[in-house]
């Protein structure tokens, strides 16, 4: 018990200190945590600390719960930072990525899983669905940093806004593909023709309605209820973040909708209902602290697992698929989706490249493996974990310098 408490204390310190220590440096907090976990996992420690004790494969239910909570909290943050009126033109880059990049990426990774890894069609589709969503938890360096930001990184920054809103929505839109993978594995029932209605259109409509209703009710409690003692916006209490995360999600899941989409919609609705209120900053600060804690927990544990045997039977072809998913599939289809749009070429290249994979992939993989029987599950775990590690490494090293260079160039162009 003492060791667990000490570990929790170290995690909290890392989550508090590393963002400030690494500010405007080449290294990112996720990269440092992952590397630290790998190094710890490589140490020749005896039981109960070694021997794959943190291997996610026998603890899929725990991984699912922790990853689910991390994604929910991060979706609230993404929604509260979406400070731009909803519309086809204003969100054009986001819609393009969701409609074009997401399904094409799923198909491409699924093909690689089937052709290169020799996975069954169901397992290959699951791999594609798990690796398709970009991550709202790990992408802090390339997203809108906070509400009311006036340093050029807010809603007017096309790169940050697009990556923030894309990550807020595509975590939920991958779920129908996971359900189809479960159906192909023989653990769920669906058919090809009504699939768009039963697994996509219907749940999506439910999610949007639940998110709008919950968002309106919560915003009323925050800003417009007459009794001052009930008006949550009068207090500096960030715990409301948990209400925004849990209430729409639970209600939407109960009604058969896509819970992640409902949470983002609720948060974005709250933001749109009262854009200038300083309470958004309170919610963001508390949510950001929770996000950092989940990042520290997830990546440190993943790093330990990687160093302590998760990759023991790793094949070269799994490495190639993981690298291709990060540096080929996402940039290719991201750039394709943005062709002909209003985004400038440098911004489009940055948006296409920074498709960071992370905790959402762990959630979908754990969810599917907990609810279905997929062959070659170990290969799915290795490929997914390695893809996250590659993404953390590549994007962690490049996101800060690239974003600073692009934003300085935009400032110079405005001054000229």
C-alpha positions in Angstrom: 0.0 0.0 0.0 2.9 2.4 0.8 4.4 1.8 -2.6 1.0 2.6 -4.3 0.7 5.8 -2.3 4.2 6.9 -3.1 3.6 6.2 -6.8 0.5 8.3 -6.7 2.4 11.1 -5.1 5.1 10.9 -7.8 2.4 11.0 -10.5 0.8 14.0 -9.0 4.1 15.8 -8.8 5.0 14.9 -12.4 1.6 16.2 -13.6 2.1 19.5 -11.7 5.8 20.2 -12.5 6.5 18.8 -16.0 4.3 21.2 -18.0 6.0 24.2 -16.6 9.5 22.6 -16.7 9.2 21.6 -20.3 7.4 24.8 -21.5 8.7 25.8 -25.0 11.2 23.0 -25.0 11.6 20.2 -27.6 10.4 17.5 -25.1 6.8 17.2 -24.1 5.3 15.9 -20.9 3.8 12.7 -22.5 7.2 11.9 -24.1 9.0 12.2 -20.8 6.4 10.2 -18.9 6.4 7.4 -21.5 10.2 7.3 -21.6 10.4 7.2 -17.8 7.9 4.4 -17.7 9.9 2.4 -20.3 13.1 2.8 -18.4 11.4 1.7 -15.1 9.9 -1.3 -16.9 13.4 -2.4 -18.1 14.8 -2.5 -14.6 15.3 -6.1 -13.3 12.9 -5.8 -10.4 11.5 -8.8 -8.6 7.9 -9.5 -7.7 5.5 -7.8 -7.2 7.0 -5.0 -9.2 8.2 -6.8 -12.3 7.1 -9.7 -14.4 4.4 -7.8 -16.4 2.4 -6.7 -13.4 1.2 -3.7 -15.3 0.6 -5.6 -18.5 -2.8 -4.2 -19.9 -3.8 -7.6 -21.5 -5.0 -9.3 -18.3 -6.5 -6.1 -16.9 -8.6 -5.0 -19.8 -11.6 -3.9 -17.6 -9.3 -1.6 -15.6 -7.8 -0.1 -18.8 -11.2 0.5 -20.2 -12.5 2.4 -17.1 -9.4 4.6 -16.7 -9.2 5.4 -20.4 -12.9 6.1 -20.5 -12.6 8.6 -17.7 -9.6 10.3 -19.2 -11.3 10.8 -22.5 -14.5 12.1 -20.9 -12.7 14.8 -19.0 -10.6 15.8 -22.0 -13.8 16.1 -24.2 -15.2 18.6 -21.7 -12.0 20.7 -22.1 -12.2 20.4 -25.9 -15.8 21.6 -26.0 -15.2 24.5 -23.7 -12.3 25.7 -25.9 -14.4 25.6 -29.1 -14.9 29.3 -29.2 -16.2 29.7 -32.7 -19.8 29.8 -33.9 -21.0 26.4 -35.3 -21.3 26.4 -39.1 -20.3 24.6 -42.3 -17.9 27.3 -43.3 -16.5 28.2 -39.9 -15.9 24.5 -39.0 -15.1 23.5 -42.6 -11.7 21.9 -41.9 -13.2 19.9 -39.0 -16.0 18.5 -41.1 -13.6 17.5 -43.9 -11.4 15.5 -41.4 -14.4 13.8 -39.9 -16.2 12.9 -43.1 -13.1 12.0 -45.2 -10.0 11.4 -43.1 -11.7 9.3 -40.3 -13.3 6.6 -42.5 -10.4 6.5 -45.0 -7.9 6.1 -42.2 -10.0 3.3 -40.6 -10.1 1.5 -44.0 -6.4 2.0 -44.6 -5.3 0.7 -41.2 -7.7 -2.2 -41.4 -6.3 -3.2 -44.8 -2.8 -3.1 -43.3 -3.9 -5.2 -40.4 -5.5 -7.8 -42.7 -2.8 -7.8 -45.4 0.4 -7.3 -43.4 -0.5 -8.6 -39.9 -2.7 -11.5 -41.2 -5.5 -10.4 -38.8 -9.1 -11.6 -39.3 -11.4 -9.0 -41.0 -13.0 -8.3 -37.6 -9.7 -7.8 -35.8 -8.4 -5.7 -38.7 -11.4 -3.4 -38.6 -11.0 -3.1 -34.8 -7.4 -2.1 -35.2 -8.4 0.6 -37.8 -11.2 1.9 -35.6 -9.0 2.0 -32.5 -6.2 3.9 -34.2 -8.3 6.3 -36.2 -9.4 8.8 -33.6 -7.1 11.7 -32.7 -6.6 12.2 -29.0 -7.9 15.2 -27.1 -5.8 14.2 -24.0 -2.3 14.2 -25.4 -2.6 16.9 -28.0 -2.3 19.9 -25.6 0.6 21.4 -27.5 -1.4 21.7 -30.8 -4.8 22.6 -29.4 -6.5 25.8 -28.2 -4.8 26.3 -24.8 -7.6 27.9 -22.8 -10.8 30.0 -23.1 -10.4 33.7 -23.7 -6.9 33.2 -25.0 -5.6 36.4 -26.7 -2.1 35.4 -27.7 -3.0 34.2 -31.2 -3.7 30.6 -30.2 -7.4 30.8 -29.8 -10.4 30.3 -32.1 -8.8 32.4 -34.9 -5.9 29.9 -35.1 -7.1 27.5 -37.8 -4.6 24.7 -36.9 -5.4 24.7 -33.2 -9.1 25.1 -33.6 -9.4 22.3 -36.2 -7.3 19.8 -34.2 -9.3 20.6 -31.0 -12.7 20.2 -32.5 -11.7 17.1 -34.6 -10.4 15.4 -31.4 -13.5 16.3 -29.6 -15.8 14.7 -32.1 -13.9 11.8 -33.7 -13.5 9.9 -30.4 -17.2 9.2 -30.6 -17.5 8.7 -34.3 -15.2 5.7 -34.2 -17.6 3.8 -32.0 -19.9 2.6 -34.9 -16.9 0.9 -36.6 -16.0 -0.8 -33.3 -19.5 -2.1 -33.1 -19.3 -3.5 -36.6 -16.0 -5.2 -35.7 -17.8 -6.8 -32.8 -20.6 -7.9 -35.1 -18.1 -9.4 -37.5 -16.5 -11.3 -34.6 -19.9 -12.8 -33.9 -20.6 -11.1 -30.6 -23.1 -8.5 -31.8 -25.9 -8.5 -34.4 -26.1 -6.0 -37.2 -26.7 -6.1 -41.0 -25.2 -4.1 -43.8 -28.2 -2.1 -45.0 -29.7 -0.6 -41.8 -26.2 -0.2 -40.2 -26.1 3.5 -41.0 -29.4 4.0 -39.3 -29.0 1.8 -36.2 -25.3 2.3 -35.5 -24.5 5.8 -36.9 -27.4 8.1 -37.7 -29.7 7.2 -34.8 -27.1 7.2 -32.1 -25.6 10.4 -33.5 -28.9 12.2 -33.4 -29.5 11.0 -29.9 -26.1 12.2 -28.8 -26.5 15.7 -30.3 -30.0 16.1 -28.7 -28.8 14.9 -25.3 -25.7 17.1 -25.5 -27.8 20.2 -26.4 -30.3 19.6 -23.7 -27.8 18.8 -21.0 -25.6 21.7 -22.1 -28.5 24.1 -22.0 -29.6 23.0 -18.5 -26.1 23.1 -17.1 -25.5 26.5 -18.6 -28.8 27.7 -17.1 -27.5 26.6 -13.7 -24.2 28.2 -14.2 -25.2 31.6 -15.6 -29.0 32.3 -15.6 -30.7 30.8 -12.6 -32.1 33.6 -10.5 -31.0 32.5 -7.1 -27.4 33.5 -6.6 -26.6 30.7 -4.3 -27.6 28.2 -7.0 -25.8 30.1 -9.8 -22.7 27.9 -10.2 -20.9 30.6 -12.2 -20.6 32.8 -9.1 -18.2 30.3 -7.5 -14.7 29.3 -8.3 -15.6 25.6 -8.2 -14.3 23.4 -11.0 -16.0 20.2 -9.9 -18.8 21.1 -12.3 -16.4 19.7 -15.0 -17.3 16.2 -13.7 -21.0 16.9 -14.0 -20.5 18.0 -17.7 -18.5 14.9 -18.3 -20.7 12.3 -16.6 -24.3 13.4 -16.9 -24.6 13.7 -20.7 -22.5 10.6 -21.1 -24.6 8.4 -18.8 -28.0 9.7 -20.2 -26.8 9.3 -23.8 -25.5 5.8 -23.2 -28.7 4.8 -21.5 -30.7 6.0 -24.5 -28.5 4.2 -27.0 -26.5 7.2 -28.3 -22.8 7.9 -28.7 -21.9 9.2 -25.3 -18.6 10.9 -26.2 -20.3 13.0 -28.8 -22.9 14.1 -26.3 -20.2 15.2 -23.8 -18.4 17.3 -26.4 -21.8 18.8 -27.6 -22.8 19.7 -24.0 -19.5 21.4 -23.3 -19.6 23.3 -26.6 -23.2 24.4 -25.9 -22.2 25.7 -22.5 -19.4 27.6 -24.1 -21.7 29.1 -26.8 -24.3 30.1 -24.3 -22.1 32.6 -22.4 -18.8 33.1 -24.2 -17.3 35.9 -22.1 -17.9 34.6 -18.6 -14.8 34.1 -16.5 -16.2 30.9 -15.1 -15.0 29.1 -18.3 -11.5 29.8 -17.1 -12.2 28.1 -13.8 -13.6 25.0 -15.5 -10.7 24.9 -17.9 -8.1 25.0 -15.1 -9.7 22.2 -13.1 -10.2 20.1 -16.2 -6.7 20.7 -17.3 -5.4 19.4 -14.0 -7.5 16.3 -14.3 -6.3 15.7 -17.8 -2.7 16.0 -16.8 -3.2 13.4 -14.0 -4.8 10.9 -16.5 -2.0 11.5 -19.0 0.6 10.9 -16.3 -1.2 7.7 -15.1 -1.9 6.3 -18.6 1.5 7.0 -20.2 3.6 6.0 -17.2 1.8 2.7 -16.9 1.9 2.1 -20.7 5.7 2.9 -20.7 6.3 0.4 -17.9 4.3 -2.3 -19.7 6.3 -1.6 -22.9 9.5 -2.1 -21.1 8.4 -5.0 -19.0 7.3 -7.5 -21.6 4.3 -6.2 -23.6 6.5 -6.1 -26.7 8.3 -9.4 -26.0 7.0 -11.1 -29.2 7.0 -8.0 -31.3 7.3 -8.6 -35.1 8.9 -6.2 -37.6 5.7 -6.0 -39.5 3.9 -4.7 -36.4 6.5 -1.9 -36.1 6.0 -1.0 -39.8 2.2 -0.9 -39.4 2.5 1.3 -36.3 4.9 3.7 -38.0 2.7 3.8 -41.2 -0.4 4.6 -39.2 1.3 7.7 -37.7 3.5 9.1 -40.5 1.8 7.9 -43.7 -1.9 7.1 -43.2 -3.0 10.1 -41.2 -0.9 12.7 -43.0 -1.9 11.4 -46.4 -5.7 11.3 -45.8 -5.6 14.5 -43.7 -4.0 16.4 -46.6 -6.5 14.8 -49.0 -9.4 16.0 -47.0 -8.2 19.5 -46.8 -7.5 19.9 -50.6 -9.6 22.7 -52.0 -10.5 24.1 -48.6 -9.9 27.6 -47.2 -6.9 26.5 -45.0 -3.5 27.7 -46.2 -1.0 25.1 -47.4 1.3 25.3 -44.3 -1.6 25.1 -41.9 -3.2 22.2 -43.9 0.1 20.2 -43.7 0.3 20.8 -40.0 -3.3 19.7 -39.4 -2.8 16.6 -41.5 0.4 15.7 -39.7 -0.6 16.2 -36.1 -3.1 13.4 -35.7 -2.0 12.3 -32.3 -3.0 8.9 -31.1 -3.4 8.1 -27.4 -5.8 7.2 -24.6 -8.8 7.0 -26.9 -7.2 4.1 -28.8 -6.6 2.2 -25.5 -10.2 2.7 -24.6 -11.6 1.3 -27.8 -9.3 -1.6 -27.9 -10.0 -2.6 -24.3 -13.7 -2.1 -24.8 -13.9 -4.3 -27.8 -11.7 -7.1 -26.3 -13.8 -7.0 -23.2 -17.0 -7.4 -25.2 -15.9 -9.7 -27.9 -13.6 -12.6 -28.8 -10.9 -11.5 -31.3 -8.1 -13.7 -32.5 -4.5 -12.5 -32.3 -5.4 -10.1 -29.4 -1.8 -9.9 -28.4 -0.9 -8.5 -31.8 -3.6 -5.9 -31.5 -2.3 -4.8 -28.1 1.3 -4.6 -29.3 0.5 -2.7 -32.5 -1.8 -0.3 -30.7 0.6 0.4 -27.8 3.5 0.8 -30.3 1.5 3.2 -32.4 0.7 5.4 -29.4 4.4 5.3 -28.4 5.5 6.3 -32.0 2.9 9.1 -32.0 4.1 10.4 -28.6 7.7 10.3 -29.8 7.2 11.9 -33.2 4.6 14.5 -32.3 6.1 15.1 -28.9 9.4 16.2 -30.4 7.9 18.2 -33.3 4.7 19.7 -32.1 6.2 22.5 -30.0 8.9 23.7 -32.5 6.6 23.4 -35.5 3.7 25.2 -33.9 5.9 28.0 -32.7 7.5 28.5 -36.1 4.1 28.5 -37.9 2.6 31.0 -35.4 5.6 33.3 -35.6 5.3 33.3 -39.4 1.6 34.2 -39.1 2.4 37.1 -36.8 5.1 38.4 -39.2 2.6 38.2 -42.1 0.0 40.1 -40.1 2.6 42.8 -39.2 3.7 43.2 -42.8 
